[in-house]
Amino acid sequence: MASEEELIAARRKHAAGLQEAGSGAFPNGFLDDDVLRREVVALANDEARRAHLPGEADLKPDAAHYPLYGRVIAKRGPFLVIQTPHGSAQTLVRPENLSASEAAQYESVDLADHIAVEGPLLKTRTGALTVKALRYQHLGKALLPPPAKWHGLTDVELRFRQRYVDLFANPEVAEVFRARSLIVAAIRRFLESQNFLEVETPILHPLLGGATARPFGTHHNALDIPLYLRVAPELYLKRLLVGGFDRVYELGRMFRNEGVSTRHNPEFTMLEAYLAYGTWETWIDLLQKMLRQVDLEMREAFPRFAAGRSVELHEPWARVSMREAIVERVARAGQGEVAPTRWSQVLTREVVFDATKLAAAVAQMLPTSDEPTRETLSKHGSYGGYVYALFELLVEPELPKLYRSADGARSVPVFITEFPVEESPLARKNDDDPRWVDRFELFVEGRELANAFSELNDPDDQAARFEQQLANREHGDEEAMDFDHDYVRALQHGMPPAAGLGVGIDRLVMSLCGQSSIRDVLLFPLLKPESR
């Protein structure tokens, strides 16, 4: 068996042969006809239509010619299988049907090369469609051999690092990213149908704001000022509400200097949208309509993704307050429906809904809790903080089991409402109980997918929230926001009542395409530098 060095040497020899044949190993340009190529591939995958094609012996001299071009992924005698963005089809190449120059080019073909052929369509004795090559053109030489026997690139780290190989070696991977493109386009179509205006706001921010997160810092040399890669566009988009743009959205990259996990990548794509004269409940209705519309388009274009999905989007979605979710999780644990928890003995409804009693319960349980639990709860010293921490610790991991479809076979999306004011520095306080804000988070398969709230438009209240963020930073909170004086000034000019929405596009693609890791839906996820 030839070594990789020997295979590369043979390919370089073929590249030299292409130069002698007059095409060169890397020719410049090619006049393609993708409409006809797409038709060829569609016909190749339609058994009923292929049946009407003639055999080679029955081809008429004036039969129409069709193009086929792309990457060679298999060689079977005189047959070459060519991969295109629309699927694969094969061609029959015999040197005697080609010019001398074309035949010389064909002699130098290797797996993974790019070629183009043109000729009439026929069916083989096995019923497969084939383009009989009466013209042949080399388009690009692959100097490295493809993954062995085209069984796919299976090393996960290598797949992400060499995504360019992963995409052509594993067609199902490429299909995920075609689906991602459809999802983004469908979201834009829906928002435009609702009269939202797409805008662009700065990626380089002079202040840290819009979300509580650790930023990436940089420096602008000409102005000699520090800058941050944005963690969110929120404060700029709400400035546009002040300016009179009643419905705006931005689809773009965000950056947070955090760890890497199956749900997190430091660089990610977010939709943020704001509508004047609406509330967080307006977004509950719009978000359901939008995601169901996106899903319908996905089902039509990529049915296999919907077939194996573990979440049901077309049944009623659950809606429950954060405190109610804690109570229900504890009760269901007692019934054996979800994982048991030591907190069941203390977290009764009476305790969860009473600030003094909940503080006492936390104090009772803290000394015997594990280190992650103690660390999470120790960050909070308020009623709302304890509610938020207990939701994260106890409820969030169990959401897919707690809220199910009517037949129990799949989970359903869950709107978690009634967030504590301490965890929501930009959201409007509830008019009836200012300990909470008018906000929801949408969870799908246990992953937070969307966040929305009625916006705070009182400049004095917002200034006080920024002051609290500065105090939090003094106490070691590295994710706390800066005080944005210009944003407060914008609010002083008058912002209408409004509601904002954020949707994690990467996580949405994970859910709709059945992918378990965020790295499976990012073309180029962040990786450690390659060791050499």
N, C-alpha and C positions, 0 to 999 in steps of 0.2 A: 504494500500500500504506500503510495507516494506521500512524502511529508508535505507540510504546508509550504515550506520553502521551495520544494520541487514544483508544487502546483502553481505557486506564484511565478516561478521562473518560466513555466510553460505558458502562462497567460501573457507574460511580457513578450514572449516569442510570438504569440498570436497577435499582440498589439503591433509588433513590427511588421508582421505579415499584412495587416490591414493597411499599414502605410504604403506598402508595395502595391496593394490592390487598388490604391487610389482613393480610398475613403478616409483613411486616417483612423486612429483609435478613438478620437473624440471629435467627430465632425460638428460643424456649427449649424444648428437649426434644422427644422423639419416642418414642412407644411402639413399639419395634421387635420383630420376630419373626425372630430370626436362624436358627431351625431351618427355617422355611419359605423364607427367602431363600437359605439354603445349598442347599436342595432345587431351587430354581429355577435356580441357577447350575450345579449338577451336571447337571441335565437339559439345559441349554443346551449343555453340552460332551459330551453322550452322543448320538451320531448315531442309534443304534438306537432309543433311547427317544423321541427327538424325532419319529421317523417316525410314531408313533401319534397325534400331536397333530392336532387339526382345523385346517383353514384358517379364515380369518376368516368366510367365508360359512357355514360349517358349525357355528359356535359355538352352543351351546344357551343359552337365557336363564338357566338355573339353574346354569351352569358355575361351579365353585369359583373363588374369587378368591385370588390370591397376591401377596405384597408383593415389591417390588424397590426397593432404596434404596442410595444411595452417591454417588460422584462421576461427573459427566458427562464422558466422555472423547472422545465423538464425536457429531456431529449429521449425519444423512443424511436430509434432508427431514423427514418426520414421525417418523423413528426417532431415538432417543437411545440411545447405548451407555453403560451404567452400570458403573463399576468398583466391586467389593466386595473384602473381604479374601479371598474364596474364588474369585475370578475375575470375569469380565465377562459380562453378558447385556444384551439390548436390550429397549426398550419402544417401543410405537407410541402416539404422543400426538397426538390430534386435538382441537382446541378444542371442537368440537361435542359431544364426549362428556363434557365437563367442566362444572362449574358456572361461573358468570360470574367468581367470585373465583379459581377454580383456573385458568381460561383466562387471566386477567390475569397470574397468577404465571408461567404457562408462557411468555408473551410476553417475559418478562424473563430467560429462562434463558441462561446463557453457559457455554462450556466451563470445566470445573473446578468449577462450582457443585455443591452437594449437593442432591439431590432425592429424593423418595419417590413411587412410583406403586403402584397396586393394581388388579388386574383379572384376567380369565381368561387362560389360556395358549393360544397358537395357534402355528402354523408358517407362515412366509411361503412365497412361491412358490419361493424358493431353499432351503427346508428349514430355515431358522434359527428357533430359538425366539424368541418375542416375548411380552411381557406387554402386553396391550391395556389402556391406562390409562383406567380409568373413575373413578379418583380420582387427584389430583395434589397434591403438597405441596412447597413450597420449604423447604429445611432450612438452607442456608448459602450466602452469596454469596462468590465469589472475586473480589476487587478487582484482582488482578494476573492477566494472561493466563498460561496454561501455556507450557511450551517449545514452540517453533514446530512446528506440524503433528504434535505428539506423537511426533516422532522420537526423543525422549529427551533428557535432559540429558547432554551428552557431555563438557563441560569437566570434567576430573577434579577440579581444585581446587574448582570451583563445586559439583560433586556432593557432596563431603564437607562443604562449608560450608553448603549448603542441602539437607541430607539429607531434609528434609520434602518437597522437590520431587522429589528423586531417587527416593524410595520410590514415589510414585504415577506418576512419568513412566517409570520403568524397573521393571516388575514383577519381572524376574529378580533385581533387587537386593533387593526385599522378600522374595523367596523365600529368600535366604541367611539373613536374620534370623529367618524362621519356622523354618528348619532349625536355627539356633543355639539357639532356644528349646527345640526338641525334644531337642537334644544335651544341654543342661543338665538337662532333666527326666529324660532317660534315665540320666544319671550318678547323679542322686539316687535314682532307683528301684533301680539296681543296688546302690548302697552301703547303702540301707535293707534290701535283701534279704540283705545280708551282716551285718546287725545293727550298722551304724555309726550313731552318734548325731550329727545335725547340730547344731553349736553356733555361737555368735557370740563373737568375742574383740575386744579394743579395736583401733580403727584409729589412735588417737592413742597413741603410745608415748613414755615418758619416756627410754628408752635406744634406741640403734641396735643391733638384733640380729635373729637369725633368718635372715639371709643377708648376704653381702658385697655391698653396693651403696651408691651415693650416695643419701642420703635427701632428702626435702623437709622443711625445718624450718618450724616455726610457734611461736606463743607463746600460752600461756593467761594471760589478763590477771588473773583473780581470784586464781589461785594464784601468779602471777608466776613461771612456770617455762617453760623451753623444752620443746617436744615435737616428735616426728617423725611424719609420716604413715608408716604401717607399710610396710616392704619385704617382710615375711613374718609370718605369725601363728605360726610354728613354736614359739617358746619358751613361748607361752601354751598352745598345744594340748598340749605335752608336760607342762606343769604339771597338766593334766587327767588325764593318765595316772597321775601321782603320786596324784591325788585319787581314783582308782578307776574312772574312765571308760575302759574297756579299748579301745573303738573309737570314735573321734571324727573328724569332718571339718568343714571350713569351705569354703564357696564364696563368694569375695568379691573385692573390689577391692584391689589392691596398688599401691604408688606408688614409683617409682624415678626419681631425678633424672638421667636419662641421655638420650642422643641419640634421635632419631626415625629409624627406617629401615623397610624393608619387613617386618621381624620385631619391631620394638620400638616401643612407645608408652609414654610415662611413666606412664600409668594403664592397668592391665590386670587381667584376671580370672584368678584362680588357684584351683585345687582343692588343698587340703592335707589329707591324711588320715593317721591314725596308728593302729596296732594293737599292742596289748600281746601279748607272748609270740610274736611273729613275727620274721622276719628280712627282709633285703632280697630274698631269694629268694622269700619268700612273696608279695611284691609283684609279682615277675615273673609269677607265675601269675595273680594277681588282676587285674593291669593288662591282660593279654592278654584275659582273659574280659570285663572291663568294656568295653574298646574294641571288641571284636568284637560284643558285644551292642548297643552304641550304633550301630555300623555297620549291623547288621541292621535296627534300627528306622529308620535313615536310608534304607536301600535301599527299604524298603516305602513310606515316606511321600514321599521325594524321589528317585525312581529316576534322574533325569537326572544328579544329582551323582555317583553311583557309576559311571555309564556312561563318563565321560571321565576317571576318576581314574588317576593314574600310579603309585599305590602299591597293593600287594596285601596286605590284612590277614588273609586267610583261609588263607594258606600258612604254613609254619613261619617264625618270625622268627629273624633272625640274633642270635647272642650271642658277643661277642668281647672279650677284654681290651684295654685301651688300648695296651699295648706290642705285642700281637699285631696289632692293627689297623695300627700304624705299619709293622711288618715286611711285612704283606700289601700295604699300599698301595705300598710301594717295589718289592716284587716284581712286582706287577701293572703298575706303570709300566714296568718293564723288558720286560714282555711286550706293551706297547703298548695295554693295555686302559683305562688312565686316563692323565691328563696326565703328561708326563715331569717329573722333578724333579732338580735339581742334587744333592739329598741322597742320591740312589741310590748314589753312589760310596762313601759313608761309613756309611750306616745299615744295616749287616748285622744279622742276628739277634744275633750275638755282641756287637756294639756296643750295641744297644738294651737288652739285658738285663744290661749291666754298667755300674755307675755311673761308674767311672773312665774307661772307654773312651768313654762317651757325652759326658762333660764335655770330653774331648779333641777329639771330633768337632765339638762345638758351637764350641769355641775355634778350630778349623781353618776352619770354614765362616763364622763370624760376620763377619770383615773384608770378605768379598766378597759378602755377602748384601744384599738391598735394605733400605731404611729400615724398612718395617713389620716385616720379619723380625727385624732387629736390635733394634728397639724391644720387640717381644714377648719375645724370648729374654733381653734384658738385664734384664727384670723378675725373672728367676728366677736363683737361684744354687745350686740343689740338683738332685739326680738326679730327684726327683719333679716338680719344677717344669719341668725340661727336657722330660720325657716329656709333661707336660700341654701345654706350649707347642707341641711338635712335632705332637701330635695335632691341636690347633686349626689349625695352619698347613697341614699336609699332608693330613690324613685327612678332617677334617670336610667340606670342600667336595666331596670325591669319594665320600662314603658312598652316594649313590643309584646310582653306577656300580659300586661294589664289591660290593654285596649286592642280588641280583636274584631275581625269582621263577623257578620251574623252567623256564618257557619264555623267560626273559630279557626279557619285554615290559615288566615293571614292577619298581620297586624294592620291597624289603620293609623293614619296621621293623627297627632294629638296636639291641640292648642293648649299650652299651659299659660294661665292668666294670673293676674294679681301678684305682680312682682314687688318686692320691698323697695322703698325709695332709696335706701342705702346703696343698692346695686344698680341704680338707674339714674345717673347724674344728668341726663338730658331729657328725661321723660316727664310728662305732666302728672302731677299728683292727682289722685282720685278725689273728686269733689266731696264725696261722702266720708272717706277715711283717708287722710293724708299720709298715713303710714305706708300706703301702697300707691303704685302708679298704674296708669292705664296702658298696659303693655301685654303682649303675648310673645311667646316663642313657639315655633312649630317644630315638633319632633317627628321624624320619619324613621322607622326602624331603629329607634333609640338614639338617632343622631340629630342634633340641633340643625335645622335646615334654614329657618327664617326667624327674624326678630322684627317686631313692629311695635310702635307706640304712638300715642297722641303726644304731639310735640309741646315742649315747654316754650311758651312765647312771652312769659313775664320776665322782663329784663332784670328786675331786682331778685327774683327767685333764682334765675340763672346765674347771676353774679354770686349769690350765696352758695350755690352748688359748686361753682368753680373754686370758691374759697375753701370749701370742704375738701375738694380734690387736692389743693395745696397742703392742707393740714394732713391729709392721708399720706402725701409724699414725705412730709416731715417725719412721719411715723414709719417710714420704710417701704411704702407702696411704690414700687418701681413702675407700675402701670398707670399711675394717676395722671390726669390731664393737666395742662397748663391753664392759666387764666387768660382767656382770649378776650381782651378788651374791645377789639374791633367787632367781634361777634355780638357782644353785649350792646355795643353802639348800634349795630344793625337792628337788634330787637327793639331798641328804643325808638327806631323809626316806624315800628309797627309791623309785626308779622301776623298774618291771619291765622285763625285756628287751623291746625294742620295735623297730618299723620304721616309717619315715615315707615318705610319697609326696607329691610336688608335680607337678601337671599344668597346663600352660599352656592354658587354655580357648580363648583366641583362636587360638593356633596349631593346636589340635585342629580348630576350625571351619574354618580355612584348608585343612587337609589333607582333611577329609571333604567340603568343598564346592568344592574345586578353586580356591581363591582365592590369588593370588600375593602379595598385600600384606595386612598386618595391618589397614590402614585400610579394606579392603573388608569386614571382619567386625566393625568397631566402628561403632556407629550414629553416634557423635560423636567422631571422633578429634581429638587435639590439633592445632590449626592456629595459625599466626601470626595476630595480630589483623588484622581486615580494614581495609585502608587506605581512607580516605574523602576 
